[in-house]
Amino acid sequence: MSDITEEQLDEIIDSEEKQKEEDKQSLVDLENILNSDSGLRFIARLIFENCFVFTNAYTNTDKATNYNLGRQSVGQELINKIRSLNKDYISKLFNYQKENEK
């Protein structure tokens, strides 16, 4: 078992702090996108038309199923980030999708 030097520990801590700041900025960026009508439309289309979050991912081949599940996981992660900002955004996304299904 090797010991971690103080310098290595500082690098790890700095890296974790940098990642936390980047995550915070990503949420700020996402909120700015969702606060515009065009951004909301874009995200809604991305989730409902590209990520197929609310459709069946399973097909007759493993490769296609895995591909679809990967797309869904991206959409689910995006929904979780949106939900962490403000749950009202989720209803806005669903309302947008409902209006465009007609």
N, C-alpha and C positions, 0 to 999 in steps of 0.2 A: 504494500500500500504506500503510495507516494504522498508526501505532504504538499499542500498547496501553499505557494509562497504568498506573501502579503501583496505583492505586485499582481499576481494572478487573481487573487481575491478581489482586488480593486477593479481589475478589468471586467470580471464577472458582474460586479455590482454596477459599474458604469454601463455595461451592455444592457443589463436589466432595466436600469433607469431610462436609457435611451429608448428601449422598446416600449416602455410605459408611455413615454412622451409621444412616440409615433402613434401608438394606439389611441391616445387622447385626441391627437390631431386628426386622425382618420375619422373619429366620431364627429368632430366639429365639421370636417369636410362633408361628411354624409348628411349631417343636419342642414348644412347650407344648400346642398343639392335638393333635399326634400322640401325646403322652404320655397322653392320656385316651382311653378306649374310644369314647366318643361322637364325639370329634374324629377318631379314626382311621376310624370308620365313615363319617362325613360326607365326609372326603377321598377315601376309597375309592369311595363312590358318585359323587362329583363326577368323579373321573378315569374310572371305568369306564362310568357311565351318562349323564353329561352331555358329557364331552369325547370320548368314543368313540376313545380313544387307540389302541386295538388293533384297530380295525375299518377296513374300506375306506372312504375318504372320497369316492371318486369316484362321481358319479352321471351321469345323462344331460344335466344342464345345468351350465353353467359357474358360475352363481350359487350353486347348491346345493353344488357341489363346493368352491367358494371358502369358503362358509360353514362347511362341515364341516372344511376344512383349518384355518380360523381356530380352531375349537373344539379341534381336535387340538393346535394349537400352544400353546394355553393349558395344556392337560393335560401336554404334553411339558415345558413350562417348569416347571410345578409338580413333576413327577417329578424333573427335574434339581435343583431346590432341595431336595427331600426326600433325594435321593441324596447331595447335598453335606453334609447333616447326619449321616446314618447310613444305610448301605445296608440295615441290618436293617429299617428302616421299609418299604422296598420289598417285602420278603418278607412282612411283616405285611399289607400292602395286598393282595398277591396271594392270600394265605391267606384273608383276609376275603372276597375276591371269589369264590374257589373254593368256600368254604363256602356262599355265598349263591346259587350257580348251581344247586344241587341242588333 
